[in-house]
Amino acid sequence: MAWDSVRGGMIHKLFGGARWRHGLRLCFAVCAFSSLYATSSCMAEIATPRSPYLNEGLRWIGTAPACRAPADWTAERLFRSSRLPAGLAELCVYTWIPARAAAPTATEIGALFTVSGANEMTEDVPVVLPSVAFSTEDVALFAGLRTALRAQVGDSSLLPSLPASPEVRVVVIDTAPDAPDGAIQAGTSRHGDTLAHLIEDLVCQIDATGVRTCAAEVTTELALPWITRTFVPGPHGGYIGTLSDLARAIDRAVFRWQSGRLTKPPSPARLLLNLSLGWEDTPQIADCSAGSPTLMGPPARAVRGILQYAASQGALIVAAAGNDSGGPSPRQGLVCPGRYQAVRQDTDPSQALLVAVSGVDYQDHPLQTVRPLGITGIAGLGIHGVAWDSHDPVPAPLTGSSVSTAVVSAVSALVWAYGPGLTPGQVTAAVYTGGVDLTTVTMECPLLLGQCRSHRASVCGALKAAGAPLSCLPAAPQGWSSPSLPNEIAALDAAFSSLLPSSGTSGAAPLPIPRDSVPTVQIQPWTFPMPIAETCPPCRLVSGHLSIPPRGHDLHGAVLVIRFTDGTMQSVALNPQHGPLASHTSYSFVLPNIPTSQTNHVQSAYITAFGFPQPHPSYSITEQIFVQP
């Protein structure tokens, strides 16, 4: 489907959603003094939305004194806790029972609106993340990336001493199955468990005998449980999540932490929530605004409300700033929940609800996927993040604000482990103050500051800012975007050359390039991990030679974009005459006219492509790749 068609459909749906939701409010303003029967009739006549629906009308969120639904629907409370404020406690989730292939009809949705008695109802709309297998040489490179990230950020070895038991519980709310006791499981999408193990790398130590000691406990809660949009659950989590799934995962994280403190001493006394996910603003459906929650639909209001509750219980919340949405007019500012950095806590208006994190590479430059106006006061290393359990398959490295968020969560957890008496705001202040000044002024500041400069988080600097008596210095920026791993690259290239890769052709890049011409799939009103797709995580540009190992999907109209140290850029079309870069096929490109001198060399590069063939591509994908001059 052409993006214009998708966009036109979206506009139609969004305006339709706005009409019926505002109509619903008007209905209840008019009918409030009439009987319950009259109120229900008014709802059925005025408030029921018309097709087409954003997700086929399969799931809805509303507010009601009791959760009721007609046949072929389930109705249940969104949150389990009875201690929540009334605005959260009265939220209900209504799900179409997939007993048959067909989605609910307008009549069946109308019956739900009538029987539920809800005083407002909004569709709960839902991300696809492919994965591939890797060679032994790939794994060696990934192990080098894993070690390099730990060296650049710092880790628990910088603590003056490790606590007797973990002081902080870090909960990665993402694609990994629930692991309330810290036994992290590999998910169908490896995004969540990769980030959880990355945090473990930074907050834990393993001694000579193999015993691991951690300053913080790392667990996971599943927020993206579905394999398909029709709510088919994956046995190990899924690729898709709705805002109600996210809200419930946050609720479970807080509930389990509170319960553990009562039943499993010495359970960590501090709670940190890692939200390496987000959604784009879709007014009246999946709102993303720092304004009044009364103007939001129930799904976004549920997430923001449960985050306010978590903050009131002392939780520190760290969220992704988001990645570039692409297209001729890319979205600006932060995605949600990262945008809630501009929201004050209900219980302490002097503090922000959470801290948002953007990404930098090894040279302290913003990632190639940074959003316009999306650089935050606290940044984290966000390129080539990878970690795994020895019993699990090796995942692909991740690049994006998801990695940066996990890094800042780990740095914050170590500060809290050093100073368990610090408030969440004091922890964040130490992370910011002790960060490496990137000399970049940003409009997205933490701590309710009017203006700030972006700082790259460092364990050394943050601990020193918190008062730790350390003589260390934060790692300095490197000369290009990736760490220097010449031995791993040499071994990988030697193995790669034996595969007899297809010799691709290259030429002048068409304008505009895919990233600039078509938005990414993350523009849809879904909850999605950051990054949303693995375009080519093992791709590498070394000394003018581009290597593209086999991947899990085709790349249509692929373009390589290179940035050099003198600030110039070069775009190269890959395989322009011979169709897409096919999945499960390796390619090798020798790129002409690539500077390799010491005064001007490749600093960074990314590959961008269409998700489906031209002339009507439906979305674009972009990934920053490994470079070595």
Secondary structure, 3 states (H helix, E strand, C coil): CCHHHHHHHHHHHHHHHHHHHHHHHHHHHHHCCCCHHHHHHHHHHHHCCCCCCCCCCCEEEEECCCCCCCCCEEEEECCCCCCCCHHHHCEEEEEECCCCCCCCCHHHHHHHHHHHCCCCEEECCCCCCCCCCCCHHHHHHHHHHHHHHHHHHCCHHHCCCCCCCCCEEEEEEECCCCCCCCCCCCCCCCHHHHHHHHHHHHHEEECCCCCEEECEEEEEEECCCECCCCCCECCCCCCEECHHHHHHHHHHHHHHHHHHHHHCCCCCCEEEEEECEEECCECCCECCCCCCHHHCCHHHHHHHHHHHHHHHCCCEEEEECCCCCECCCCCCCCCECHHHHHCECCCCCCCECCEEEEEECCCCCECCCCCCCCCECEEEECCCECCCCCCCCCCCCECCHHHHHHHHHHHHHHHHHHCCCCCHHHHHHHHHHCCEEEEEEECECCCCCCCEEEEECCHHHHHHHCCCCCCCCCCCCCCCCCCCCHHHHHHHHHHHHCCCCEECCEEECCCCCHHHHCEEHHHCCCEEECCCCCCCCCCEEECCEEEECCCCCCEEEEEEEEEECCCCEEEEEECCCCCCECCCCCEEEECCCCCCCCCCCEEEEEEEEECCCCCCCCCEEEEECEEEC
